[in-house]
Amino acid sequence: MISKQTLDKIFSTIRVEEIVGEYVQLKRAGSNYKGLSPFHEEKSPSFVVSPSKQIWKDFSTGKGGTAISFLMEIENFTYPEALRHAAKKYGIEIEEDLREISEEAKHAQTEKDLLYKIHEVANSYFQEILWDDEEGRSIGLAYFKERELKDDIIKKFQLGYSPEKKNAFTTYALEKGYNKEILEKSGLSIFPENTPAGVDRFRERVIFPIHSFSGRVLGFGARILKNNVKTAKYLNSPETEIYHKSNVLYGLNQSKQAISRKNACLLVEGYMDVISLHMSGIENVVASSGTSLTTEQIKLIKRLTENVTILFDGDNAGIKASFRSIDMLLAEGMNIRVLLFPDGDDPDSFARKHPQEYVEKYIENEAMDFIDFKAEILLKDVGNDPIKKAEAIRNIVKSVSFVQNALKREVYLKEVSNKFGLSEQSLFNELDVQKQITQNQTSHIQQQKEKTAPKMEIVPPDKEKEDPFLFDVLFMESKLVDHMLMFGDIVLKRRNENNEEYQITVIEEILHHFEEEQYSFLVKENEIIINEVKEGIQKEELRSGNFFVSFMDEEITTKVVDALIPLDELENWASRNIYPPNYGDKVAEQIQGDVLLHKYRYIDYLIIETAKELDECRTDDEVRYYELIKKITLLKQASIRLSNIIEYSPIKGIYADRKR
């Protein structure tokens, strides 16, 4: 287990804005940062990061927490995995607590954990063979050197080699204690009926590990080096529980910081394209790894930037097929440019031929917007045929129809109008036709999904929403706990019955109120927080919001983050020269008023609950019946006194006539 000292060091060192910033494109908004939710599709940013509080809140999904909980949420890390990832990022050495781990804990690994682990083992094995084994050096390393790769680049991308022996890795993994089942599920080994000892999937190939956003190995791509073998040149890991090729971009882990810093992403096709550009100093590049671009991959890029330049081989026969990728990128709100390299060149060869500055300037100067690119490709063989020319223009307008932003659509159509000398009205008419076609296709797909989707059940309303008295007391209970979390250590000046001044913290005043009322908490999370606060008081600690944000209880963390980042943090009012009063400007008055209001709501709730009990014992227990009558009378008297104090009117509501 990770020691307490290491935990403290991790939490005191990590910066939530840096960790989240690797996954979300953040922009400064007052004292906070804002961005689009990485967990939910949205157009207006509702994701807030607070550097001062070291927490984040996603208002679109309700999730929130610390940098560690963010890693757990987005990468599906366990708590220890998230801590180790953060420690590695910040160069913190992990100290282990040497307590004996129980047998139960040893066997608690899930299949997913084992899949991650076996891929780590395989990755280390393939690299070791490449560098330290004679066959690996003479074949695998020699191939990479022939491709002019330097040692630091080979190590940066963790390239490796799988030896010729048909079950070399399988034997190695079995000796390490991994069973056949997990090797087969990982796709690293195959166990045919006639070969019980197993066969290595990637034998006699150079290895390209495929990493997750955070750097975990999910699968492998492998290239065979012999030309006389009738098999696929490239072989990839099969789909597994941890590897879904449509959700992964090759090189994203090594490139994410450069993409975010340059606010631009270069999109290529192959592993070597990414690696060669990195070696030339151009690092903001990823590859779709030979698969058709997917919406999930586009969303990965969009976390970091909305600007994409697609780099194509000059003689690529599949360029026209790439039009689908352009439409998908436009539909996701991306800004697209396209570059065709000279015939005979691809990003890999071009980057090896020329210095970094030349390659960067070439990409900058030669990349076209998608309209010019499609026009160049589609009109190449049209000649003077007006029908073919009209079809080409219709194809370009079809792409424009995927653009979501109305202003951008109009600008693009003006560009098409100027380029081809056509009236804007005719282009807008064609745009409407193309949009209708797209909507009909989308509608058909949605209808098919609805036919196969399970029918929605009617969910009964929550009990507290059915009961307004219960809802009111729950609301005020949670509000008081929020005050303790947000302002717990603030010292209030009060006066006692003898008009003598005394000081008390927000935490102590609210705790005193709950204890004086002998209050039974109605929300489990509130009770947990209050018990922790009480324990802190006994240890002479004031446990407010920051104490709770690192709790590994999702419901507690969410509640605490809700209290520390209220909804109005989404708005940067100062940018509009609006300066509303800050939440907590008048803490003393607000605490005093909310304590009284909670007391008032709680008495109303007790009256209703006592009345229910009264009905139940009306004929069975006369003594108890009159005790309850007396209790209701006293509660109503207290309610009237409180309504006078807080100036409550049943018609006008709370604080009806209070002067402001």
C-alpha positions as CSV (number, residue, x, y, z in Angstrom):
1,M,0.0,0.0,0.0
2,I,1.1,3.6,-0.7
3,S,2.3,5.2,2.5
4,K,0.6,8.1,4.2
5,Q,3.7,10.3,3.7
6,T,3.5,9.7,-0.1
7,L,-0.2,10.4,-0.2
8,D,0.4,13.7,1.5
9,K,3.2,14.6,-0.9
10,I,1.1,13.7,-3.9
11,F,-1.9,15.8,-2.8
12,S,0.3,18.7,-1.9
13,T,2.2,18.6,-5.2
14,I,-0.3,17.9,-8.0
15,R,-2.2,20.7,-9.7
16,V,-5.7,19.9,-10.8
17,E,-5.5,22.5,-13.7
18,E,-2.4,20.7,-15.1
19,I,-3.8,17.2,-14.9
20,V,-7.3,18.1,-16.2
21,G,-5.6,20.4,-18.8
22,E,-4.1,17.3,-20.5
23,Y,-7.6,16.0,-21.3
24,V,-9.7,19.2,-21.6
25,Q,-9.0,22.4,-23.4
26,L,-9.3,24.9,-20.6
27,K,-9.7,28.7,-20.9
28,R,-9.3,31.2,-18.1
29,A,-12.6,32.6,-16.7
30,G,-12.0,34.9,-13.8
31,S,-10.2,33.0,-11.1
32,N,-11.2,29.7,-12.6
33,Y,-10.9,27.8,-15.8
34,K,-13.7,26.6,-18.1
35,G,-14.0,24.0,-20.8
36,L,-16.3,21.5,-22.5
37,S,-17.2,18.4,-20.5
38,P,-15.1,15.4,-21.4
39,F,-17.9,13.1,-20.0
40,H,-20.9,14.6,-21.9
41,E,-21.5,16.1,-25.4
42,E,-22.2,19.8,-25.1
43,K,-21.7,23.1,-27.0
44,S,-21.5,25.5,-24.1
45,P,-18.7,25.0,-21.5
46,S,-20.1,23.7,-18.2
47,F,-16.9,22.2,-16.9
48,V,-15.2,24.3,-14.2
49,V,-11.7,23.9,-12.6
50,S,-10.8,25.9,-9.5
51,P,-7.0,26.3,-9.0
52,S,-7.5,28.0,-5.6
53,K,-9.6,25.1,-4.3
54,Q,-7.8,22.4,-6.3
55,I,-11.1,20.8,-7.5
56,W,-13.2,20.5,-10.6
57,K,-16.9,20.4,-11.3
58,D,-18.8,19.2,-14.4
59,F,-22.2,20.8,-14.2
60,S,-23.5,18.8,-17.2
61,T,-23.2,15.5,-15.4
62,G,-23.0,16.5,-11.8
63,K,-19.6,14.9,-11.3
64,G,-16.8,16.6,-9.4
65,G,-13.7,16.1,-7.2
66,T,-10.0,16.4,-7.1
67,A,-7.3,15.7,-9.7
68,I,-7.2,12.1,-8.5
69,S,-10.9,11.5,-8.8
70,F,-10.8,13.1,-12.3
71,L,-8.1,10.5,-13.3
72,M,-10.3,7.7,-11.9
73,E,-13.3,8.9,-13.8
74,I,-11.8,9.6,-17.2
75,E,-9.2,6.7,-17.3
76,N,-11.2,4.2,-15.2
77,F,-8.2,4.0,-12.9
78,T,-8.5,2.5,-9.4
79,Y,-7.5,4.8,-6.6
80,P,-4.0,3.4,-6.3
81,E,-3.5,3.5,-10.1
82,A,-4.6,7.2,-10.2
83,L,-2.1,8.0,-7.3
84,R,0.7,6.2,-9.1
85,H,0.0,8.0,-12.4
86,A,0.0,11.4,-10.7
87,A,3.2,10.5,-8.7
88,K,5.0,9.5,-11.9
89,K,3.9,12.7,-13.7
90,Y,5.3,14.9,-10.9
91,G,8.4,12.7,-10.2
92,I,7.3,11.6,-6.7
93,E,8.9,8.4,-5.5
94,I,6.3,6.0,-4.2
95,E,6.9,4.7,-0.7
96,E,5.1,1.5,0.2
97,D,3.5,0.7,3.6
98,L,4.8,-2.8,4.2
99,R,1.8,-4.2,5.9
100,E,0.9,-7.7,4.9
101,I,-1.7,-7.9,2.1
102,S,-4.5,-10.4,2.8
103,E,-5.1,-13.4,0.5
104,E,-8.5,-11.9,-0.2
105,A,-6.9,-8.7,-1.5
106,K,-4.4,-10.6,-3.6
107,H,-7.3,-12.3,-5.4
108,A,-9.3,-9.2,-5.8
109,Q,-7.8,-8.3,-9.2
110,T,-10.4,-8.0,-11.9
111,E,-10.0,-9.3,-15.4
112,K,-9.5,-5.7,-16.6
113,D,-6.6,-5.2,-14.2
114,L,-5.0,-8.4,-15.5
115,L,-5.4,-7.3,-19.1
116,Y,-3.6,-4.0,-18.3
117,K,-0.9,-5.9,-16.4
118,I,-0.2,-8.5,-19.1
119,H,0.1,-5.7,-21.7
120,E,2.7,-3.9,-19.4
121,V,4.6,-7.2,-19.2
122,A,4.5,-7.8,-23.0
123,N,5.6,-4.2,-23.6
124,S,8.6,-4.6,-21.4
125,Y,9.4,-8.0,-22.9
126,F,9.3,-6.7,-26.5
127,Q,11.5,-3.7,-25.7
128,E,14.0,-6.0,-23.8
129,I,14.2,-8.3,-26.9
130,L,14.8,-5.3,-29.2
131,W,17.7,-3.9,-27.2
132,D,19.3,-6.9,-25.4
133,D,18.6,-10.0,-27.6
134,E,20.9,-10.8,-30.5
135,E,17.9,-11.5,-32.8
136,G,16.2,-8.3,-31.7
137,R,19.2,-6.1,-32.4
138,S,20.1,-7.7,-35.7
139,I,16.5,-7.6,-37.1
140,G,14.2,-5.3,-35.2
141,L,16.7,-2.6,-34.1
142,A,18.4,-2.8,-37.5
143,Y,15.0,-2.1,-39.2
144,F,14.4,1.0,-37.1
145,K,17.9,2.2,-37.7
146,E,17.4,1.7,-41.5
147,R,14.3,4.0,-41.1
148,E,16.7,6.5,-39.6
149,L,15.1,6.4,-36.1
150,K,17.3,7.6,-33.2
151,D,17.6,5.8,-29.9
152,D,15.7,8.4,-28.0
153,I,12.7,8.2,-30.4
154,I,12.7,4.4,-30.3
155,K,12.5,4.6,-26.5
156,K,10.0,7.5,-26.4
157,F,7.5,5.3,-28.4
158,Q,8.6,2.1,-26.6
159,L,9.1,0.3,-29.8
160,G,10.0,-3.4,-29.6
161,Y,10.5,-6.7,-31.4
162,S,8.8,-10.1,-31.1
163,P,11.2,-13.0,-31.9
164,E,10.9,-15.7,-34.6
165,K,10.2,-18.6,-32.1
166,K,6.5,-19.2,-32.4
167,N,5.7,-19.2,-28.7
168,A,8.5,-17.2,-27.1
169,F,6.4,-14.6,-25.3
170,T,3.6,-17.1,-24.5
171,T,6.2,-19.3,-22.7
172,Y,7.6,-16.3,-20.9
173,A,4.2,-15.1,-19.7
174,L,3.1,-18.6,-18.5
175,E,6.3,-18.8,-16.5
176,K,5.5,-15.5,-15.0
177,G,2.2,-17.0,-13.7
178,Y,-0.3,-15.7,-16.2
179,N,-2.8,-18.3,-17.4
180,K,-3.8,-19.3,-20.9
181,E,-7.3,-17.6,-20.5
182,I,-5.9,-14.1,-19.9
183,L,-3.3,-14.5,-22.7
184,E,-6.0,-15.5,-25.1
185,K,-8.4,-12.7,-24.1
186,S,-5.5,-10.2,-24.4
187,G,-5.0,-11.3,-28.0
188,L,-1.2,-11.7,-27.3
189,S,-1.4,-15.5,-27.7
190,I,-3.5,-17.9,-29.7
191,F,-4.1,-21.5,-28.5
192,P,-5.2,-23.7,-31.5
193,E,-6.4,-27.2,-30.8
194,N,-3.3,-28.7,-32.4
195,T,-0.9,-26.4,-30.6
196,P,-1.6,-26.5,-26.9
197,A,1.7,-24.7,-26.1
198,G,0.3,-21.6,-27.8
199,V,1.4,-19.3,-30.6
200,D,2.5,-15.7,-30.3
201,R,0.2,-13.4,-32.3
202,F,3.0,-10.9,-33.2
203,R,6.0,-13.3,-33.7
204,E,8.8,-12.1,-36.0
205,R,7.5,-8.5,-36.2
206,V,8.5,-5.1,-35.0
207,I,6.1,-3.8,-32.3
208,F,4.4,-0.5,-31.9
209,P,2.6,-0.3,-28.5
210,I,-0.7,1.6,-28.6
211,H,-1.2,3.8,-25.5
212,S,-4.2,5.3,-23.8
213,F,-4.5,9.1,-23.3
214,S,-2.7,8.7,-19.9
215,G,0.0,6.3,-21.2
216,R,-1.3,2.8,-20.3
217,V,-0.6,0.1,-23.0
218,L,-3.9,-1.0,-24.5
219,G,-2.7,-3.1,-27.4
220,F,-0.1,-3.4,-30.1
221,G,0.4,-2.8,-33.8
222,A,3.1,-5.1,-35.4
223,R,4.8,-5.0,-38.8
224,I,6.3,-8.0,-40.5
225,L,9.7,-7.4,-42.1
226,K,9.8,-10.3,-44.6
227,N,8.5,-9.5,-48.1
228,N,8.0,-13.1,-49.2
229,V,5.5,-14.1,-46.6
230,K,1.8,-14.2,-47.6
231,T,0.3,-12.5,-44.6
232,A,-0.8,-9.0,-43.6
233,K,1.9,-6.4,-43.5
234,Y,0.5,-4.9,-40.3
235,L,-1.3,-6.8,-37.6
236,N,-3.2,-5.2,-34.7
237,S,-4.4,-6.4,-31.4
238,P,-8.0,-7.7,-31.5
239,E,-10.8,-5.8,-29.6
240,T,-10.6,-6.5,-25.9
241,E,-12.2,-5.1,-22.7
242,I,-9.5,-2.4,-22.6
243,Y,-8.7,-1.9,-26.3
244,H,-11.3,-0.5,-28.7
245,K,-9.5,0.8,-31.8
246,S,-12.3,3.2,-32.6
247,N,-11.6,5.0,-29.3
248,V,-7.8,5.3,-29.6
249,L,-5.5,7.5,-31.6
250,Y,-1.9,6.4,-32.0
251,G,0.6,8.9,-30.5
252,L,-1.9,10.9,-28.5
253,N,-0.2,10.2,-25.2
254,Q,3.1,11.5,-26.6
255,S,1.6,14.4,-28.5
256,K,-1.2,15.8,-26.2
257,Q,0.9,18.5,-24.6
258,A,2.2,19.8,-27.9
259,I,-1.4,19.7,-29.4
260,S,-2.7,21.7,-26.4
261,R,0.2,24.2,-26.5
262,K,0.0,24.8,-30.3
263,N,-3.8,24.6,-30.3
264,A,-3.6,22.5,-33.5
265,C,-3.4,18.8,-34.3
266,L,-1.9,17.1,-37.4
267,L,-3.8,14.0,-38.4
268,V,-1.9,11.3,-40.3
269,E,-2.5,7.6,-41.2
270,G,0.4,5.5,-39.9
271,Y,2.6,4.8,-37.0
272,M,5.8,5.8,-38.8
273,D,4.2,9.1,-39.9
274,V,3.7,10.1,-36.2
275,I,7.2,8.8,-35.2
276,S,9.1,10.6,-38.0
277,L,7.4,13.9,-37.4
278,H,8.2,13.6,-33.7
279,M,11.9,12.9,-34.6
280,S,11.9,16.1,-36.8
281,G,10.6,18.1,-33.9
282,I,7.0,18.3,-34.9
283,E,5.1,16.7,-32.0
284,N,1.4,17.8,-32.3
285,V,0.5,14.8,-34.4
286,V,-1.7,11.7,-34.1
287,A,-2.7,8.8,-36.4
288,S,-5.9,6.9,-36.9
289,S,-3.8,3.8,-37.3
290,G,-5.2,2.8,-40.6
291,T,-8.8,2.7,-39.4
292,S,-11.6,5.0,-40.6
293,L,-11.8,8.1,-38.4
294,T,-14.5,7.8,-35.8
295,T,-16.6,10.3,-33.8
296,E,-14.9,9.0,-30.6
297,Q,-11.4,9.7,-32.0
298,I,-12.5,13.2,-33.0
299,K,-13.8,13.9,-29.5
300,L,-10.4,12.9,-28.1
301,I,-8.8,15.6,-30.3
302,K,-11.5,18.1,-29.5
303,R,-10.6,17.9,-25.8
304,L,-7.3,19.6,-26.7
305,T,-8.0,21.7,-29.8
306,E,-10.6,22.4,-32.5
307,N,-8.0,22.9,-35.2
308,V,-7.1,19.9,-37.3
309,T,-4.8,19.6,-40.4
310,I,-5.1,16.3,-42.3
311,L,-1.9,15.2,-44.0
312,F,-2.3,12.9,-47.0
313,D,0.2,11.0,-49.2
314,G,0.5,12.7,-52.5
315,D,-0.4,9.5,-54.4
316,N,-3.0,8.2,-51.9
317,A,-5.7,6.4,-53.9
318,G,-8.0,6.6,-50.9
319,I,-8.2,10.4,-50.8
320,K,-11.8,10.6,-52.1
321,A,-12.8,8.1,-49.3
322,S,-11.4,10.7,-46.9
323,F,-14.3,13.0,-47.7
324,R,-16.3,11.1,-45.0
325,S,-13.7,12.1,-42.4
326,I,-13.9,15.7,-43.4
327,D,-17.7,15.6,-43.0
328,M,-17.4,14.0,-39.6
329,L,-14.9,16.6,-38.4
330,L,-17.1,19.4,-39.6
331,A,-20.1,17.9,-37.8
332,E,-18.1,17.9,-34.6
333,G,-17.4,21.6,-34.9
334,M,-13.7,21.3,-36.0
335,N,-11.8,23.7,-38.1
336,I,-10.2,21.7,-40.9
337,R,-7.3,22.2,-43.3
338,V,-5.9,19.6,-45.7
339,L,-2.4,19.0,-47.1
340,L,-1.4,16.9,-50.0
341,F,2.3,16.0,-50.1
342,P,4.1,15.8,-53.4
343,D,3.7,12.6,-55.4
344,G,5.9,9.8,-53.9
345,D,6.0,11.4,-50.5
346,D,4.1,10.7,-47.3
347,P,4.6,12.5,-43.9
348,D,7.2,9.9,-42.9
349,S,9.5,10.3,-46.0
350,F,8.9,14.1,-46.2
351,A,9.9,14.6,-42.6
352,R,13.1,12.5,-43.0
353,K,14.1,14.4,-46.2
354,H,13.7,18.0,-44.8
355,P,14.6,19.9,-41.6
356,Q,12.0,20.8,-39.1
357,E,11.6,24.5,-40.1
358,Y,11.1,23.5,-43.7
359,V,8.4,20.9,-42.9
360,E,6.6,23.3,-40.6
361,K,6.5,26.1,-43.2
362,Y,5.4,23.7,-45.9
363,I,2.5,22.5,-43.8
364,E,1.6,26.1,-42.8
365,N,1.8,27.5,-46.4
366,E,0.5,24.6,-48.5
367,A,-2.4,23.3,-46.3
368,M,-5.8,24.2,-47.9
369,D,-9.3,24.7,-46.4
370,F,-11.6,21.8,-47.1
371,I,-13.4,23.7,-49.9
372,D,-10.2,24.2,-51.9
373,F,-9.1,20.7,-51.2
374,K,-12.3,19.1,-52.4
375,A,-12.5,21.4,-55.4
376,E,-9.0,20.4,-56.5
377,I,-9.7,16.7,-56.2
378,L,-13.2,16.6,-57.6
379,L,-12.6,19.0,-60.5
380,K,-9.4,17.4,-61.6
381,D,-11.0,15.2,-64.2
382,V,-14.2,17.1,-64.9
383,G,-13.0,19.0,-67.9
384,N,-15.8,21.0,-69.5
385,D,-18.6,18.6,-68.5
386,P,-21.2,20.8,-66.7
387,I,-23.0,17.9,-65.1
388,K,-19.8,16.6,-63.5
389,K,-19.0,20.1,-62.4
390,A,-22.4,20.5,-60.8
391,E,-22.0,17.2,-59.0
392,A,-18.6,18.3,-57.7
393,I,-20.1,21.6,-56.3
394,R,-23.0,19.7,-54.8
395,N,-20.5,17.4,-53.0
396,I,-18.7,20.5,-51.6
397,V,-22.0,22.0,-50.4
398,K,-22.9,18.7,-48.8
399,S,-19.8,19.1,-46.6
400,V,-20.8,22.6,-45.7
401,S,-24.2,21.2,-44.6
402,F,-22.4,19.4,-41.8
403,V,-21.1,22.6,-40.3
404,Q,-23.2,23.3,-37.1
405,N,-22.4,27.0,-36.7
406,A,-24.7,29.1,-38.9
407,L,-22.2,32.0,-39.3
408,K,-19.5,29.6,-40.4
409,R,-21.9,28.0,-42.9
410,E,-22.6,31.3,-44.5
411,V,-18.9,32.2,-44.7
412,Y,-18.2,28.9,-46.4
413,L,-21.0,29.3,-48.9
414,K,-19.8,32.8,-49.8
415,E,-16.4,31.3,-50.5
416,V,-17.9,28.6,-52.7
417,S,-19.9,31.4,-54.5
418,N,-16.8,33.4,-55.2
419,K,-14.8,30.4,-56.2
420,F,-17.3,29.1,-58.8
421,G,-19.1,32.4,-59.7
422,L,-22.5,31.1,-58.5
423,S,-25.2,33.0,-56.8
424,E,-25.4,32.7,-53.1
425,Q,-29.2,32.0,-53.3
426,S,-28.7,28.9,-55.5
427,L,-26.1,27.6,-53.1
428,F,-28.3,28.3,-50.0
429,N,-31.1,26.4,-51.8
430,E,-28.8,23.4,-52.4
431,L,-27.6,23.7,-48.8
432,D,-31.2,23.3,-47.6
433,V,-31.6,20.2,-49.8
434,Q,-28.4,18.6,-48.4
435,K,-29.4,19.4,-44.9
436,Q,-32.7,17.8,-45.4
437,I,-31.0,14.7,-46.8
438,T,-28.7,14.5,-43.8
439,Q,-31.5,15.0,-41.3
440,N,-33.6,12.3,-43.0
441,Q,-30.6,9.9,-42.8
442,T,-30.1,10.8,-39.1
443,S,-33.8,10.4,-38.4
444,H,-33.8,7.0,-40.0
445,I,-30.8,5.8,-37.9
446,Q,-32.4,7.2,-34.7
447,Q,-35.7,5.4,-35.5
448,Q,-33.8,2.1,-35.9
449,K,-32.1,2.7,-32.6
450,E,-35.4,3.4,-30.9
451,K,-36.9,0.2,-32.2
452,T,-34.1,-1.9,-30.7
453,A,-33.7,0.2,-27.5
454,P,-35.4,-1.1,-24.3
455,K,-38.6,0.7,-23.4
456,M,-38.4,3.4,-20.7
457,E,-40.1,2.7,-17.4
458,I,-42.0,5.4,-15.6
459,V,-40.0,6.3,-12.5
460,P,-42.0,7.3,-9.5
461,P,-41.2,10.8,-8.1
462,D,-38.8,11.0,-5.2
463,K,-40.5,10.9,-1.8
464,E,-39.1,14.3,-0.8
465,K,-40.5,15.9,-3.9
466,E,-44.0,14.5,-3.2
467,D,-43.8,15.9,0.4
468,P,-43.1,19.7,0.4
469,F,-42.5,19.8,4.2
470,L,-39.8,17.0,3.9
471,F,-38.3,18.8,0.8
472,D,-38.0,22.1,2.7
473,V,-36.3,20.6,5.7
474,L,-33.9,18.5,3.5
475,F,-33.0,21.6,1.5
476,M,-32.2,23.6,4.7
477,E,-30.3,20.7,6.2
478,S,-28.0,20.4,3.2
479,K,-27.6,24.2,3.0
480,L,-26.3,24.4,6.6
481,V,-23.9,21.5,5.9
482,D,-22.8,23.4,2.7
483,H,-22.1,26.5,4.9
484,M,-19.9,24.4,7.1
485,L,-18.0,23.1,4.1
486,M,-17.6,26.5,2.5
487,F,-17.1,28.8,5.5
488,G,-16.4,26.4,8.3
489,D,-13.3,28.1,9.8
490,I,-14.7,31.7,9.5
491,V,-15.0,33.3,13.0
492,L,-18.3,35.0,13.8
493,K,-18.8,37.7,16.4
494,R,-21.9,37.2,18.4
495,R,-23.5,38.5,21.6
496,N,-25.0,36.4,24.4
497,E,-28.1,37.1,26.5
498,N,-26.2,39.6,28.7
499,N,-25.1,41.5,25.5
500,E,-21.5,40.2,26.0
501,E,-19.5,39.7,22.8
502,Y,-18.0,36.3,22.1
503,Q,-16.5,34.5,19.1
504,I,-17.5,31.3,17.5
505,T,-16.7,29.6,14.2
506,V,-19.3,28.8,11.5
507,I,-18.8,25.0,12.2
508,E,-19.3,25.4,15.9
509,E,-22.4,27.5,15.6
510,I,-24.1,25.2,13.2
511,L,-23.1,22.1,15.2
512,H,-24.5,23.7,18.3
513,H,-27.8,24.2,16.5
514,F,-28.0,20.6,15.5
515,E,-27.1,19.3,18.9
516,E,-29.5,21.7,20.7
517,E,-32.4,20.4,18.5
518,Q,-31.2,16.8,19.0
519,Y,-31.6,16.8,15.2
520,S,-31.7,13.4,13.3
521,F,-30.1,13.8,9.9
522,L,-32.3,12.9,7.0
523,V,-29.5,12.7,4.4
524,K,-26.9,10.0,4.8
525,E,-24.0,12.1,3.3
526,N,-24.8,15.0,5.6
527,E,-24.6,12.7,8.7
528,I,-21.2,11.3,7.5
529,I,-19.8,14.8,7.1
530,I,-21.1,16.0,10.5
531,N,-19.6,12.9,12.3
532,E,-16.3,13.7,10.7
533,V,-16.6,17.3,11.7
534,K,-17.4,16.3,15.3
535,E,-14.4,13.9,15.3
536,G,-12.2,16.8,14.1
537,I,-13.5,19.1,17.0
538,Q,-12.5,16.4,19.5
539,K,-9.0,16.4,17.9
540,E,-8.9,20.2,17.9
541,E,-9.3,20.3,14.1
542,L,-11.7,22.3,12.0
543,R,-12.7,20.1,9.2
544,S,-14.2,22.1,6.4
545,G,-14.4,21.6,2.6
546,N,-10.8,21.0,1.8
547,F,-10.6,18.2,4.3
548,F,-13.4,16.3,2.4
549,V,-12.5,16.8,-1.3
550,S,-10.0,13.9,-1.2
551,F,-12.6,11.4,0.3
552,M,-12.8,8.3,-1.8
553,D,-16.6,8.4,-1.5
554,E,-18.1,9.6,-4.7
555,E,-21.4,10.9,-3.1
556,I,-19.5,12.8,-0.4
557,T,-17.0,14.3,-2.9
558,T,-19.8,15.4,-5.2
559,K,-21.7,17.1,-2.4
560,V,-18.5,18.9,-1.2
561,V,-17.6,20.1,-4.7
562,D,-21.2,21.3,-5.2
563,A,-20.8,23.4,-2.0
564,L,-17.4,24.7,-3.0
565,I,-18.2,25.5,-6.7
566,P,-21.8,26.9,-6.8
567,L,-23.6,27.0,-10.1
568,D,-23.0,30.8,-10.6
569,E,-19.2,30.0,-11.0
570,L,-20.1,29.1,-14.6
571,E,-20.6,32.8,-15.3
572,N,-17.7,35.2,-15.6
573,W,-19.8,38.3,-14.8
574,A,-16.8,40.6,-14.6
575,S,-16.1,40.1,-18.3
576,R,-19.5,41.9,-18.8
577,N,-18.7,44.6,-16.3
578,I,-21.3,43.1,-13.9
579,Y,-20.2,42.8,-10.3
580,P,-22.9,40.9,-8.2
581,P,-22.3,40.4,-4.5
582,N,-20.1,37.4,-3.8
583,Y,-21.5,34.3,-2.2
584,G,-20.6,34.6,1.5
585,D,-20.2,38.4,1.6
586,K,-22.5,38.5,4.6
587,V,-21.7,35.1,6.2
588,A,-22.7,36.1,9.8
589,E,-26.2,37.2,8.8
590,Q,-26.7,34.3,6.4
591,I,-25.7,31.7,8.9
592,Q,-28.0,33.2,11.6
593,G,-31.0,33.4,9.2
594,D,-30.5,29.9,7.8
595,V,-30.2,28.3,11.2
596,L,-33.6,30.0,12.2
597,L,-35.1,29.0,8.9
598,H,-34.0,25.3,9.3
599,K,-35.4,25.3,12.8
600,Y,-38.7,26.7,11.4
601,R,-38.8,24.1,8.6
602,Y,-37.9,21.3,10.9
603,I,-40.7,22.2,13.3
604,D,-43.2,22.2,10.4
605,Y,-41.9,18.8,9.4
606,L,-42.3,17.5,13.0
607,I,-45.9,18.8,13.2
608,I,-46.8,16.9,10.0
609,E,-45.0,13.7,11.2
610,T,-46.7,13.9,14.7
611,A,-50.1,14.4,13.1
612,K,-49.6,11.2,11.2
613,E,-48.8,9.4,14.4
614,L,-51.9,11.0,16.0
615,D,-54.2,9.5,13.4
616,E,-52.7,6.0,14.1
617,C,-53.4,6.0,17.8
618,R,-56.6,8.0,17.9
619,T,-58.7,5.0,19.1
620,D,-56.0,2.6,20.5
621,D,-54.0,4.6,23.0
622,E,-55.8,7.6,24.7
623,V,-52.8,8.6,26.8
624,R,-50.5,8.7,23.9
625,Y,-53.1,10.5,21.9
626,Y,-53.3,13.4,24.4
627,E,-49.5,13.5,24.7
628,L,-49.2,14.0,20.9
629,I,-52.0,16.7,21.0
630,K,-49.9,18.5,23.6
631,K,-46.7,18.1,21.5
632,I,-48.4,19.5,18.3
633,T,-49.7,22.5,20.3
634,L,-46.2,23.3,21.7
635,L,-44.6,22.8,18.2
636,K,-47.2,25.2,16.7
637,Q,-46.5,27.8,19.4
638,A,-42.8,27.5,18.6
639,S,-43.5,27.8,14.9
640,I,-45.5,31.1,15.4
641,R,-42.7,32.6,17.5
642,L,-40.1,31.7,14.9
643,S,-42.3,33.0,12.0
644,N,-42.4,36.4,13.9
645,I,-38.6,36.4,14.3
646,I,-37.9,35.6,10.7
647,E,-40.8,37.7,9.5
648,Y,-42.5,34.9,7.6
649,S,-45.8,35.5,5.8
650,P,-47.7,32.5,4.4
651,I,-48.6,34.7,1.4
652,K,-45.4,36.7,0.8
653,G,-43.0,34.1,2.0
654,I,-39.8,34.5,4.0
655,Y,-38.4,37.9,5.1
656,A,-41.6,39.6,3.7
657,D,-41.1,43.0,5.2
658,R,-37.5,43.0,6.0
659,K,-35.8,46.3,5.0
660,R,-32.8,45.8,2.8
